[in-house]
Structures are given as structure tokens and as C-alpha cells.
């Protein structure tokens, strides 16, 4: 499955417990984090995430006073087994899609792996990937 998704990029102070507090906030408000990436330095952490309820997440982030922005990303769900990331990468390459950055989320082998990609033109990427799917299915 290839689809558009909303990604939130959140800047937060990097202190002991900050990550747990942030995740707890989403848990307490019934918002599931589908995929997440966190990087930081000694002072600031930058968290990128896709959630199951972007409207509620936007409201929660606004109320919390955290500095954030949102952007569209490409969400890919594939079976959680070896070689699937390589297959998606080859499809992107064959379709001429340049990846700015990516992060993944995977659970048990019977659940899908979720891959988040930031690409320049999501609509063009979706069109090319859907065309590629018709060719190979």
C-alpha cells in the first residue's frame, strides 16, 4: 500500500525523561504513533512521527506548547519479512523517485512493516508507484 500521510516534526528540550513524557502524552490521549524517528544533541531533540489521528495530534501539540510543524510524507505498508525494504527501494529507483529521508516501523512478523519516505513530489511518486504496481501484479 502506498498512501499520503501527515508527518509531525517536533522540537523538544533534550532532558532526562523528555521522550517518555512525550510518548505518554500521546498514549493518554489515545493517539497511536505509527512510526517515529528521533535525533538530537545535548540540548534539543527533533522527533519525526506519523500517527493514526493527525487532527487530534495537531490539536494536542498546539495545546502542549511544543514547537512543531507538519508536512506530507509517503507511507508504505509492506509485509514484514526480509527483502521488502530492498524491493521498495528498487521500485523507487526504477520510478526515478529521489528519497530525501526515510524511517521505518515494524512489529511482529504477522503485522505490516510501515515505511515513511519524504520525497519532493508525493503526487508524482504515488502515480509512478501505482503504475509500477500494475506492471508487477
C-alpha positions in Angstrom: 0.0 0.0 0.0 1.2 3.5 -0.9 -0.5 6.5 0.6 -0.1 10.1 1.7 0.3 10.7 5.4 0.8 13.6 7.7 4.2 13.8 9.5 4.8 15.9 12.5 8.2 17.3 13.2 8.5 18.3 16.9 11.3 20.1 18.6 11.7 19.4 22.3 14.2 20.0 25.1 16.6 17.1 25.5 16.4 16.2 29.1 16.1 13.0 31.0 12.6 11.7 30.7 11.5 14.0 27.8 10.9 11.2 25.4 8.9 9.2 27.8 6.8 12.2 28.8 6.1 12.9 25.1 5.0 9.4 24.3 2.9 9.3 27.5 1.1 12.4 26.3 0.0 10.6 23.1 -0.9 7.4 25.0 -3.1 9.3 27.5 -4.9 10.9 24.6 -5.5 7.7 22.6 -3.3 8.6 19.7 -1.2 5.7 18.2 2.3 6.5 16.9 2.6 4.6 13.7 6.3 5.3 13.0 8.8 7.6 14.7 12.4 8.9 14.3 14.3 10.8 17.0 17.6 12.5 16.7 19.1 15.1 18.9 22.1 16.7 20.5 22.8 17.6 24.1 20.1 20.4 24.1 17.4 19.7 21.6 15.7 16.6 20.2 13.9 16.6 16.8 11.2 13.9 16.6 9.5 13.0 13.3 6.4 10.9 13.5 3.3 9.7 11.7 0.2 9.0 13.9 -3.2 7.4 13.4 -5.1 10.6 14.2 -3.3 13.6 12.7 -6.1 16.1 13.5 -6.2 15.1 17.2 -2.4 15.1 17.3 -2.2 18.6 15.8 -4.6 19.9 18.4 -2.7 18.1 21.2 0.6 19.5 20.1 -0.8 23.0 19.8 -2.2 22.8 23.3 1.0 21.4 24.7 3.0 24.4 23.6 5.6 22.3 21.8 7.2 23.8 18.7 6.2 21.7 15.7 5.3 21.7 12.0 3.7 19.2 9.7 4.3 18.0 6.2 3.1 15.4 3.8 5.1 12.2 3.5 4.6 8.9 1.7 3.6 5.9 3.8 4.3 2.5 2.5 3.0 -0.7 4.2 4.5 -4.0 3.2 4.6 -7.5 4.7 7.2 -7.7 7.5 9.7 -10.0 6.0 13.3 -10.0 4.7 13.8 -8.2 1.4 10.8 -6.0 1.4 12.8 -2.8 2.0 15.0 -3.7 -0.9 12.0 -4.3 -3.1 10.6 -0.9 -2.2 13.9 0.8 -2.8 14.2 -0.8 -6.2 10.7 0.4 -7.1 11.7 4.0 -6.1 14.8 3.8 -8.2 13.1 2.4 -11.2 10.4 5.1 -11.0 13.1 7.8 -10.7 11.9 8.9 -7.2 14.6 10.6 -5.1 14.3 9.9 -1.3 15.2 12.9 1.0 14.9 10.8 4.2 13.1 7.7 5.5 12.3 5.8 8.7 10.6 2.6 9.4 8.5 0.8 12.0 8.0 -2.9 12.3 6.4 -5.2 14.8 5.7 -8.9 14.9 6.2 -10.8 11.6 2.4 -11.1 11.1 1.9 -7.3 11.2 2.8 -5.0 8.3 6.0 -3.0 8.3 5.5 0.7 7.8 8.0 2.8 5.9 7.8 6.6 5.8 9.5 8.5 3.0 10.0 12.2 2.4 10.1 12.8 -1.3 9.9 16.1 -3.3 6.7 15.4 -5.2 4.4 13.0 -3.4 1.6 13.0 -6.0 4.1 12.2 -8.8 5.7 9.5 -6.6 2.3 7.9 -5.9 1.4 7.9 -9.5 4.6 6.2 -10.5 4.4 3.7 -7.7 0.8 2.8 -8.6 1.8 2.4 -12.2 4.7 0.2 -11.1 2.3 -1.9 -9.0 0.1 -2.6 -12.0 3.1 -3.7 -14.1 4.3 -6.2 -11.5 1.0 -7.5 -10.1 
